[in-house]
């Protein structure tokens, strides 16, 4: 809609606003609008930081729980036969001699 306005129409709108509110109130209105914009911007930044911190906390908790839940495997060093033991495959039965 704003793209359809010609420069003369914009000037006419500004003139009507000036007549309605008066020259004394316009700076105060602009100042309060600027303060509101700064407050909104700072609050948006604070919410973004809180969200990032919360995401980091949840990812750290997920990493910790994943490390605890992972099964531990103990592997012998290559060539170490002293700690080797036979492993029964599923479906195999062992017989004692």
Biopython code that builds the backbone (N, CA, C, O; Angstrom):
import numpy as np
from Bio.PDB.StructureBuilder import StructureBuilder

atoms = [
    (1, "UNK", "N", (0.813, -1.178, 0.000)),
    (1, "UNK", "CA", (0.000, 0.000, 0.000)),
    (1, "UNK", "C", (0.863, 1.251, 0.000)),
    (1, "UNK", "O", (0.552, 2.213, -0.703)),
    (2, "UNK", "N", (1.943, 1.257, 0.774)),
    (2, "UNK", "CA", (2.808, 2.425, 0.836)),
    (2, "UNK", "C", (3.502, 2.632, -0.503)),
    (2, "UNK", "O", (3.791, 3.768, -0.878)),
    (3, "UNK", "N", (3.771, 1.565, -1.218)),
    (3, "UNK", "CA", (4.414, 1.669, -2.518)),
    (3, "UNK", "C", (3.546, 2.400, -3.531)),
    (3, "UNK", "O", (4.054, 2.903, -4.533)),
    (4, "UNK", "N", (2.257, 2.463, -3.284)),
    (4, "UNK", "CA", (1.346, 3.134, -4.212)),
    (4, "UNK", "C", (1.240, 4.631, -3.959)),
    (4, "UNK", "O", (0.674, 5.356, -4.778)),
    (5, "UNK", "N", (1.776, 5.107, -2.834)),
    (5, "UNK", "CA", (1.681, 6.533, -2.503)),
    (5, "UNK", "C", (2.716, 7.331, -3.286)),
    (5, "UNK", "O", (3.876, 6.936, -3.406)),
    (6, "UNK", "N", (2.266, 8.458, -3.810)),
    (6, "UNK", "CA", (3.171, 9.352, -4.507)),
    (6, "UNK", "C", (3.719, 10.367, -3.507)),
    (6, "UNK", "O", (3.138, 10.533, -2.434)),
    (7, "UNK", "N", (4.805, 11.042, -3.822)),
    (7, "UNK", "CA", (5.398, 12.015, -2.886)),
    (7, "UNK", "C", (4.416, 13.095, -2.432)),
    (7, "UNK", "O", (4.445, 13.494, -1.268)),
    (8, "UNK", "N", (3.567, 13.566, -3.306)),
    (8, "UNK", "CA", (2.604, 14.608, -2.924)),
    (8, "UNK", "C", (1.623, 14.091, -1.881)),
    (8, "UNK", "O", (1.246, 14.835, -0.976)),
    (9, "UNK", "N", (1.204, 12.839, -1.985)),
    (9, "UNK", "CA", (0.279, 12.263, -1.008)),
    (9, "UNK", "C", (0.953, 12.102, 0.354)),
    (9, "UNK", "O", (0.319, 12.319, 1.386)),
    (10, "UNK", "N", (2.222, 11.726, 0.365)),
    (10, "UNK", "CA", (2.963, 11.585, 1.627)),
    (10, "UNK", "C", (3.076, 12.934, 2.319)),
    (10, "UNK", "O", (2.877, 13.024, 3.531)),
    (11, "UNK", "N", (3.394, 13.986, 1.567)),
    (11, "UNK", "CA", (3.496, 15.334, 2.133)),
    (11, "UNK", "C", (2.154, 15.767, 2.710)),
    (11, "UNK", "O", (2.112, 16.376, 3.779)),
    (12, "UNK", "N", (1.072, 15.466, 2.030)),
    (12, "UNK", "CA", (-0.262, 15.829, 2.507)),
    (12, "UNK", "C", (-0.591, 15.099, 3.817)),
    (12, "UNK", "O", (-1.170, 15.695, 4.725)),
    (13, "UNK", "N", (-0.233, 13.842, 3.917)),
    (13, "UNK", "CA", (-0.468, 13.078, 5.156)),
    (13, "UNK", "C", (0.345, 13.667, 6.291)),
    (13, "UNK", "O", (-0.170, 13.816, 7.399)),
    (14, "UNK", "N", (1.595, 14.005, 6.047)),
    (14, "UNK", "CA", (2.439, 14.604, 7.088)),
    (14, "UNK", "C", (1.882, 15.954, 7.537)),
    (14, "UNK", "O", (1.936, 16.274, 8.724)),
    (15, "UNK", "N", (1.358, 16.732, 6.628)),
    (15, "UNK", "CA", (0.775, 18.026, 6.965)),
    (15, "UNK", "C", (-0.462, 17.851, 7.847)),
    (15, "UNK", "O", (-0.644, 18.605, 8.803)),
    (16, "UNK", "N", (-1.297, 16.889, 7.546)),
    (16, "UNK", "CA", (-2.485, 16.625, 8.364)),
    (16, "UNK", "C", (-2.079, 16.176, 9.768)),
    (16, "UNK", "O", (-2.682, 16.602, 10.753)),
    (17, "UNK", "N", (-1.060, 15.320, 9.864)),
    (17, "UNK", "CA", (-0.579, 14.869, 11.178)),
    (17, "UNK", "C", (-0.045, 16.055, 11.968)),
    (17, "UNK", "O", (-0.312, 16.160, 13.165)),
    (18, "UNK", "N", (0.691, 16.940, 11.339)),
    (18, "UNK", "CA", (1.225, 18.121, 11.997)),
    (18, "UNK", "C", (0.102, 19.025, 12.501)),
    (18, "UNK", "O", (0.186, 19.560, 13.607)),
    (19, "UNK", "N", (-0.925, 19.194, 11.713)),
    (19, "UNK", "CA", (-2.049, 20.031, 12.137)),
    (19, "UNK", "C", (-2.838, 19.404, 13.285)),
    (19, "UNK", "O", (-3.299, 20.107, 14.184)),
    (20, "UNK", "N", (-2.991, 18.082, 13.252)),
    (20, "UNK", "CA", (-3.760, 17.410, 14.303)),
    (20, "UNK", "C", (-3.055, 17.430, 15.653)),
    (20, "UNK", "O", (-3.670, 17.733, 16.675)),
    (21, "UNK", "N", (-1.790, 17.116, 15.655)),
    (21, "UNK", "CA", (-1.078, 16.967, 16.918)),
    (21, "UNK", "C", (-0.329, 18.223, 17.338)),
    (21, "UNK", "O", (-0.028, 18.376, 18.522)),
    (22, "UNK", "N", (-0.032, 19.087, 16.456)),
    (22, "UNK", "CA", (0.679, 20.313, 16.807)),
    (22, "UNK", "C", (2.184, 20.090, 16.810)),
    (22, "UNK", "O", (2.664, 18.973, 17.004)),
    (23, "UNK", "N", (2.910, 21.162, 16.595)),
    (23, "UNK", "CA", (4.366, 21.093, 16.488)),
    (23, "UNK", "C", (5.029, 20.800, 17.828)),
    (23, "UNK", "O", (6.132, 20.254, 17.864)),
    (24, "UNK", "N", (4.372, 21.156, 18.929)),
    (24, "UNK", "CA", (4.986, 20.948, 20.253)),
    (24, "UNK", "C", (4.929, 19.492, 20.691)),
    (24, "UNK", "O", (5.837, 19.025, 21.378)),
    (25, "UNK", "N", (3.896, 18.774, 20.315)),
    (25, "UNK", "CA", (3.737, 17.391, 20.764)),
    (25, "UNK", "C", (4.502, 16.398, 19.904)),
    (25, "UNK", "O", (4.816, 15.306, 20.376)),
    (26, "UNK", "N", (4.807, 16.732, 18.681)),
    (26, "UNK", "CA", (5.477, 15.785, 17.790)),
    (26, "UNK", "C", (6.856, 15.345, 18.293)),
    (26, "UNK", "O", (7.147, 14.150, 18.240)),
    (27, "UNK", "N", (7.728, 16.255, 18.783)),
    (27, "UNK", "CA", (9.021, 15.777, 19.304)),
    (27, "UNK", "C", (8.867, 14.827, 20.497)),
    (27, "UNK", "O", (9.601, 13.847, 20.619)),
    (28, "UNK", "N", (7.901, 15.132, 21.377)),
    (28, "UNK", "CA", (7.663, 14.251, 22.521)),
    (28, "UNK", "C", (7.184, 12.871, 22.069)),
    (28, "UNK", "O", (7.595, 11.843, 22.607)),
    (29, "UNK", "N", (6.313, 12.879, 21.076)),
    (29, "UNK", "CA", (5.820, 11.605, 20.555)),
    (29, "UNK", "C", (6.950, 10.808, 19.897)),
    (29, "UNK", "O", (7.032, 9.591, 20.067)),
    (30, "UNK", "N", (7.806, 11.479, 19.159)),
    (30, "UNK", "CA", (8.925, 10.802, 18.506)),
    (30, "UNK", "C", (9.905, 10.261, 19.550)),
    (30, "UNK", "O", (10.437, 9.161, 19.396)),
    (31, "UNK", "N", (10.138, 11.034, 20.604)),
    (31, "UNK", "CA", (11.032, 10.604, 21.678)),
    (31, "UNK", "C", (10.489, 9.355, 22.374)),
    (31, "UNK", "O", (11.231, 8.402, 22.612)),
    (32, "UNK", "N", (9.201, 9.363, 22.696)),
    (32, "UNK", "CA", (8.617, 8.199, 23.364)),
    (32, "UNK", "C", (8.581, 6.990, 22.430)),
    (32, "UNK", "O", (8.731, 5.854, 22.878)),
    (33, "UNK", "N", (8.382, 7.233, 21.143)),
    (33, "UNK", "CA", (8.425, 6.138, 20.178)),
    (33, "UNK", "C", (9.837, 5.540, 20.104)),
    (33, "UNK", "O", (9.998, 4.323, 20.019)),
    (34, "UNK", "N", (10.852, 6.407, 20.138)),
    (34, "UNK", "CA", (12.240, 5.926, 20.133)),
    (34, "UNK", "C", (12.569, 5.114, 21.374)),
    (34, "UNK", "O", (13.227, 4.078, 21.287)),
    (35, "UNK", "N", (12.109, 5.587, 22.542)),
    (35, "UNK", "CA", (12.338, 4.837, 23.787)),
    (35, "UNK", "C", (11.671, 3.469, 23.722)),
    (35, "UNK", "O", (12.254, 2.460, 24.118)),
    (36, "UNK", "N", (10.445, 3.452, 23.219)),
    (36, "UNK", "CA", (9.726, 2.176, 23.108)),
    (36, "UNK", "C", (10.455, 1.214, 22.184)),
    (36, "UNK", "O", (10.534, 0.018, 22.463)),
    (37, "UNK", "N", (10.985, 1.733, 21.085)),
    (37, "UNK", "CA", (11.724, 0.883, 20.144)),
    (37, "UNK", "C", (12.991, 0.333, 20.785)),
    (37, "UNK", "O", (13.331, -0.833, 20.586)),
    (38, "UNK", "N", (13.696, 1.170, 21.559)),
    (38, "UNK", "CA", (14.911, 0.697, 22.245)),
    (38, "UNK", "C", (14.579, -0.371, 23.282)),
    (38, "UNK", "O", (15.296, -1.365, 23.394)),
    (39, "UNK", "N", (13.516, -0.181, 24.031)),
    (39, "UNK", "CA", (13.110, -1.171, 25.035)),
    (39, "UNK", "C", (12.744, -2.482, 24.358)),
    (39, "UNK", "O", (13.146, -3.555, 24.807)),
    (40, "UNK", "N", (11.986, -2.392, 23.288)),
    (40, "UNK", "CA", (11.598, -3.598, 22.555)),
    (40, "UNK", "C", (12.825, -4.344, 22.028)),
    (40, "UNK", "O", (12.893, -5.570, 22.105)),
    (41, "UNK", "N", (13.782, -3.603, 21.496)),
    (41, "UNK", "CA", (14.998, -4.209, 20.960)),
    (41, "UNK", "C", (15.812, -4.891, 22.067)),
    (41, "UNK", "O", (16.301, -6.006, 21.879)),
    (42, "UNK", "N", (15.959, -4.225, 23.220)),
    (42, "UNK", "CA", (16.731, -4.826, 24.309)),
    (42, "UNK", "C", (16.033, -6.064, 24.872)),
    (42, "UNK", "O", (16.694, -7.042, 25.219)),
    (43, "UNK", "N", (14.714, -6.027, 24.963)),
    (43, "UNK", "CA", (13.977, -7.203, 25.445)),
    (43, "UNK", "C", (14.088, -8.363, 24.467)),
    (43, "UNK", "O", (14.189, -9.517, 24.883)),
    (44, "UNK", "N", (14.070, -8.069, 23.174)),
    (44, "UNK", "CA", (14.215, -9.133, 22.176)),
    (44, "UNK", "C", (15.594, -9.771, 22.273)),
    (44, "UNK", "O", (15.721, -10.990, 22.155)),
    (45, "UNK", "N", (16.638, -8.954, 22.489)),
    (45, "UNK", "CA", (17.997, -9.487, 22.648)),
    (45, "UNK", "C", (18.090, -10.361, 23.899)),
    (45, "UNK", "O", (18.707, -11.425, 23.877)),
    (46, "UNK", "N", (17.470, -9.901, 24.989)),
    (46, "UNK", "CA", (17.505, -10.671, 26.239)),
    (46, "UNK", "C", (16.795, -12.014, 26.075)),
    (46, "UNK", "O", (17.271, -13.036, 26.569)),
    (47, "UNK", "N", (15.668, -12.009, 25.387)),
    (47, "UNK", "CA", (14.949, -13.270, 25.163)),
    (47, "UNK", "C", (15.765, -14.211, 24.285)),
    (47, "UNK", "O", (15.763, -15.422, 24.502)),
    (48, "UNK", "N", (16.460, -13.663, 23.300)),
    (48, "UNK", "CA", (17.283, -14.486, 22.422)),
    (48, "UNK", "C", (18.442, -15.117, 23.196)),
    (48, "UNK", "O", (18.758, -16.290, 22.998)),
    (49, "UNK", "N", (19.076, -14.335, 24.082)),
    (49, "UNK", "CA", (20.177, -14.869, 24.898)),
    (49, "UNK", "C", (19.676, -15.962, 25.838)),
    (49, "UNK", "O", (20.336, -16.987, 26.009)),
    (50, "UNK", "N", (18.509, -15.743, 26.445)),
    (50, "UNK", "CA", (17.944, -16.754, 27.348)),
    (50, "UNK", "C", (17.629, -18.032, 26.588)),
    (50, "UNK", "O", (17.859, -19.132, 27.092)),
    (51, "UNK", "N", (17.110, -17.893, 25.389)),
    (51, "UNK", "CA", (16.773, -19.058, 24.569)),
    (51, "UNK", "C", (18.033, -19.831, 24.190)),
    (51, "UNK", "O", (18.044, -21.061, 24.235)),
    (52, "UNK", "N", (19.102, -19.110, 23.815)),
    (52, "UNK", "CA", (20.352, -19.779, 23.458)),
    (52, "UNK", "C", (20.945, -20.501, 24.668)),
    (52, "UNK", "O", (21.456, -21.613, 24.540)),
    (53, "UNK", "N", (20.876, -19.863, 25.849)),
    (53, "UNK", "CA", (21.400, -20.495, 27.062)),
    (53, "UNK", "C", (20.601, -21.751, 27.400)),
    (53, "UNK", "O", (21.177, -22.763, 27.800)),
    (54, "UNK", "N", (19.290, -21.695, 27.242)),
    (54, "UNK", "CA", (18.454, -22.854, 27.530)),
    (54, "UNK", "C", (18.753, -23.990, 26.551)),
    (54, "UNK", "O", (18.774, -25.156, 26.945)),
    (55, "UNK", "N", (18.985, -23.657, 25.281)),
    (55, "UNK", "CA", (19.317, -24.683, 24.297)),
    (55, "UNK", "C", (20.659, -25.323, 24.612)),
    (55, "UNK", "O", (20.818, -26.533, 24.451)),
    (56, "UNK", "N", (21.630, -24.528, 25.062)),
    (56, "UNK", "CA", (22.934, -25.085, 25.418)),
    (56, "UNK", "C", (22.809, -25.997, 26.628)),
    (56, "UNK", "O", (23.455, -27.044, 26.687)),
    (57, "UNK", "N", (21.979, -25.608, 27.596)),
    (57, "UNK", "CA", (21.782, -26.441, 28.779)),
    (57, "UNK", "C", (21.139, -27.775, 28.408)),
    (57, "UNK", "O", (21.568, -28.821, 28.894)),
    (58, "UNK", "N", (20.126, -27.752, 27.562)),
    (58, "UNK", "CA", (19.461, -28.998, 27.192)),
    (58, "UNK", "C", (20.365, -29.876, 26.352)),
    (58, "UNK", "O", (20.325, -31.100, 26.481)),
    (59, "UNK", "N", (21.190, -29.276, 25.484)),
    (59, "UNK", "CA", (22.106, -30.098, 24.687)),
    (59, "UNK", "C", (23.188, -30.697, 25.574)),
    (59, "UNK", "O", (23.617, -31.826, 25.338)),
    (60, "UNK", "N", (23.642, -29.961, 26.596)),
    (60, "UNK", "CA", (24.630, -30.505, 27.523)),
    (60, "UNK", "C", (24.029, -31.655, 28.330)),
    (60, "UNK", "O", (24.699, -32.657, 28.579)),
    (61, "UNK", "N", (22.766, -31.512, 28.740)),
    (61, "UNK", "CA", (22.101, -32.583, 29.476)),
    (61, "UNK", "C", (21.899, -33.808, 28.590)),
    (61, "UNK", "O", (22.046, -34.939, 29.054)),
    (62, "UNK", "N", (21.565, -33.593, 27.326)),
    (62, "UNK", "CA", (21.393, -34.708, 26.406)),
    (62, "UNK", "C", (22.712, -35.420, 26.173)),
    (62, "UNK", "O", (22.747, -36.648, 26.109)),
    (63, "UNK", "N", (23.805, -34.664, 26.045)),
    (63, "UNK", "CA", (25.118, -35.277, 25.863)),
    (63, "UNK", "C", (25.505, -36.104, 27.087)),
    (63, "UNK", "O", (26.041, -37.204, 26.960)),
    (64, "UNK", "N", (25.227, -35.564, 28.268)),
    (64, "UNK", "CA", (25.566, -36.286, 29.495)),
    (64, "UNK", "C", (24.744, -37.565, 29.621)),
    (64, "UNK", "O", (25.275, -38.607, 30.004)),
    (65, "UNK", "N", (23.462, -37.493, 29.303)),
    (65, "UNK", "CA", (22.627, -38.690, 29.403)),
    (65, "UNK", "C", (23.009, -39.707, 28.332)),
    (65, "UNK", "O", (22.928, -40.911, 28.572)),
    (66, "UNK", "N", (23.422, -39.242, 27.157)),
    (66, "UNK", "CA", (23.845, -40.162, 26.097)),
    (66, "UNK", "C", (25.135, -40.868, 26.488)),
    (66, "UNK", "O", (25.315, -42.046, 26.181)),
    (67, "UNK", "N", (26.029, -40.159, 27.162)),
    (67, "UNK", "CA", (27.281, -40.786, 27.598)),
    (67, "UNK", "C", (27.011, -41.817, 28.681)),
    (67, "UNK", "O", (27.670, -42.856, 28.714)),
    (68, "UNK", "N", (26.067, -41.557, 29.560)),
    (68, "UNK", "CA", (25.755, -42.500, 30.618)),
    (68, "UNK", "C", (25.035, -43.722, 30.069)),
    (68, "UNK", "O", (25.230, -44.828, 30.574)),
    (69, "UNK", "N", (24.216, -43.545, 29.057)),
    (69, "UNK", "CA", (23.420, -44.635, 28.532)),
    (69, "UNK", "C", (24.208, -45.515, 27.566)),
    (69, "UNK", "O", (23.800, -46.646, 27.304)),
    (70, "UNK", "N", (25.309, -45.034, 27.038)),
    (70, "UNK", "CA", (26.080, -45.800, 26.066)),
    (70, "UNK", "C", (26.731, -46.994, 26.763)),
    (70, "UNK", "O", (27.310, -46.839, 27.839)),
    (71, "UNK", "N", (26.644, -48.174, 26.168)),
    (71, "UNK", "CA", (27.269, -49.335, 26.794)),
    (71, "UNK", "C", (28.786, -49.213, 26.731)),
    (71, "UNK", "O", (29.349, -48.707, 25.759)),
    (72, "UNK", "N", (29.417, -49.678, 27.769)),
    (72, "UNK", "CA", (30.870, -49.613, 27.829)),
    (72, "UNK", "C", (31.459, -50.901, 27.279)),
    (72, "UNK", "O", (30.982, -51.998, 27.570)),
    (73, "UNK", "N", (32.471, -50.750, 26.504)),
    (73, "UNK", "CA", (33.171, -51.927, 25.974)),
    (73, "UNK", "C", (34.618, -51.847, 26.408)),
    (73, "UNK", "O", (35.240, -50.785, 26.381)),
    (74, "UNK", "N", (35.126, -52.962, 26.799)),
    (74, "UNK", "CA", (36.531, -53.037, 27.211)),
    (74, "UNK", "C", (37.248, -53.860, 26.168)),
    (74, "UNK", "O", (36.879, -55.004, 25.900)),
    (75, "UNK", "N", (38.257, -53.284, 25.592)),
    (75, "UNK", "CA", (39.005, -53.977, 24.558)),
    (75, "UNK", "C", (40.434, -54.202, 25.033)),
    (75, "UNK", "O", (41.040, -53.336, 25.664)),
    (76, "UNK", "N", (40.945, -55.353, 24.726)),
    (76, "UNK", "CA", (42.323, -55.671, 25.073)),
    (76, "UNK", "C", (43.256, -55.036, 24.045)),
    (76, "UNK", "O", (42.853, -54.748, 22.918)),
    (77, "UNK", "N", (44.481, -54.829, 24.443)),
    (77, "UNK", "CA", (45.473, -54.280, 23.524)),
    (77, "UNK", "C", (45.796, -55.318, 22.462)),
    (77, "UNK", "O", (45.709, -56.514, 22.738)),
    (78, "UNK", "N", (46.165, -54.899, 21.256)),
    (78, "UNK", "CA", (46.513, -55.871, 20.213)),
    (78, "UNK", "C", (47.688, -56.749, 20.663)),
    (78, "UNK", "O", (48.699, -56.258, 21.165)),
    (79, "UNK", "N", (47.525, -58.036, 20.470)),
    (79, "UNK", "CA", (48.576, -58.979, 20.860)),
    (79, "UNK", "C", (48.507, -59.410, 22.311)),
    (79, "UNK", "O", (49.312, -60.243, 22.727)),
    (80, "UNK", "N", (47.588, -58.884, 23.094)),
    (80, "UNK", "CA", (47.458, -59.258, 24.496)),
    (80, "UNK", "C", (46.596, -60.510, 24.569)),
    (80, "UNK", "O", (45.377, -60.440, 24.410)),
    (81, "UNK", "N", (47.227, -61.651, 24.810)),
    (81, "UNK", "CA", (46.497, -62.912, 24.873)),
    (81, "UNK", "C", (46.194, -63.330, 26.292)),
    (81, "UNK", "O", (45.441, -64.280, 26.505)),
    (82, "UNK", "N", (46.766, -62.639, 27.277)),
    (82, "UNK", "CA", (46.534, -63.033, 28.661)),
    (82, "UNK", "C", (45.122, -62.705, 29.119)),
    (82, "UNK", "O", (44.582, -63.377, 29.998)),
    (83, "UNK", "N", (44.528, -61.688, 28.536)),
    (83, "UNK", "CA", (43.180, -61.328, 28.959)),
    (83, "UNK", "C", (42.112, -61.846, 28.007)),
    (83, "UNK", "O", (40.933, -61.528, 28.163)),
    (84, "UNK", "N", (42.519, -62.645, 27.016)),
    (84, "UNK", "CA", (41.524, -63.138, 26.068)),
    (84, "UNK", "C", (40.753, -64.295, 26.675)),
    (84, "UNK", "O", (41.289, -65.060, 27.477)),
    (85, "UNK", "N", (39.513, -64.417, 26.293)),
    (85, "UNK", "CA", (38.680, -65.507, 26.760)),
    (85, "UNK", "C", (37.733, -65.892, 25.647)),
    (85, "UNK", "O", (37.431, -65.061, 24.791)),
    (86, "UNK", "N", (37.261, -67.099, 25.629)),
    (86, "UNK", "CA", (36.364, -67.518, 24.561)),
    (86, "UNK", "C", (35.008, -66.841, 24.691)),
    (86, "UNK", "O", (34.537, -66.561, 25.794)),
    (87, "UNK", "N", (34.412, -66.593, 23.579)),
    (87, "UNK", "CA", (33.108, -65.951, 23.551)),
    (87, "UNK", "C", (32.140, -66.902, 22.874)),
    (87, "UNK", "O", (32.412, -67.400, 21.782)),
    (88, "UNK", "N", (31.022, -67.151, 23.516)),
    (88, "UNK", "CA", (29.997, -67.999, 22.923)),
    (88, "UNK", "C", (29.134, -67.161, 21.990)),
    (88, "UNK", "O", (28.610, -66.113, 22.369)),
    (89, "UNK", "N", (29.002, -67.640, 20.781)),
    (89, "UNK", "CA", (28.128, -66.969, 19.829)),
    (89, "UNK", "C", (26.691, -67.378, 20.137)),
    (89, "UNK", "O", (26.466, -68.467, 20.664)),
    (90, "UNK", "N", (25.738, -66.550, 19.828)),
    (90, "UNK", "CA", (24.343, -66.935, 20.067)),
    (90, "UNK", "C", (23.989, -68.192, 19.276)),
    (90, "UNK", "O", (24.316, -68.301, 18.094)),
    (91, "UNK", "N", (23.340, -69.113, 19.915)),
    (91, "UNK", "CA", (22.947, -70.350, 19.261)),
    (91, "UNK", "C", (23.972, -71.470, 19.437)),
    (91, "UNK", "O", (23.679, -72.621, 19.116)),
    (92, "UNK", "N", (25.155, -71.160, 19.935)),
    (92, "UNK", "CA", (26.182, -72.182, 20.164)),
    (92, "UNK", "C", (26.048, -72.699, 21.588)),
    (92, "UNK", "O", (25.739, -71.950, 22.515)),
    (93, "UNK", "N", (26.288, -74.001, 21.742)),
    (93, "UNK", "CA", (26.328, -74.555, 23.080)),
    (93, "UNK", "C", (27.728, -75.063, 23.328)),
    (93, "UNK", "O", (28.359, -75.645, 22.446)),
    (94, "UNK", "N", (28.204, -74.839, 24.533)),
    (94, "UNK", "CA", (29.559, -75.312, 24.860)),
    (94, "UNK", "C", (29.461, -76.617, 25.612)),
    (94, "UNK", "O", (28.524, -76.838, 26.379)),
    (95, "UNK", "N", (30.412, -77.461, 25.393)),
    (95, "UNK", "CA", (30.487, -78.731, 26.130)),
    (95, "UNK", "C", (31.775, -78.758, 26.901)),
    (95, "UNK", "O", (32.824, -78.341, 26.407)),
    (96, "UNK", "N", (31.691, -79.250, 28.115)),
    (96, "UNK", "CA", (32.894, -79.366, 28.933)),
    (96, "UNK", "C", (33.507, -80.719, 28.745)),
    (96, "UNK", "O", (32.805, -81.730, 28.722)),
    (97, "UNK", "N", (34.802, -80.749, 28.613)),
    (97, "UNK", "CA", (35.517, -82.013, 28.477)),
    (97, "UNK", "C", (36.183, -82.400, 29.744)),
    (97, "UNK", "O", (36.833, -83.443, 29.807)),
]
sb = StructureBuilder()
sb.init_structure("model")
sb.init_model(0)
sb.init_chain("A")
sb.init_seg("    ")
for serial, (resi, resn, name, xyz) in enumerate(atoms, 1):
    if name == "N":
        sb.init_residue(resn, " ", resi, " ")
    sb.init_atom(name, np.array(xyz, "f"), 0.0, 1.0, " ", f" {name:<3s}", serial, name[0])
structure = sb.get_structure()
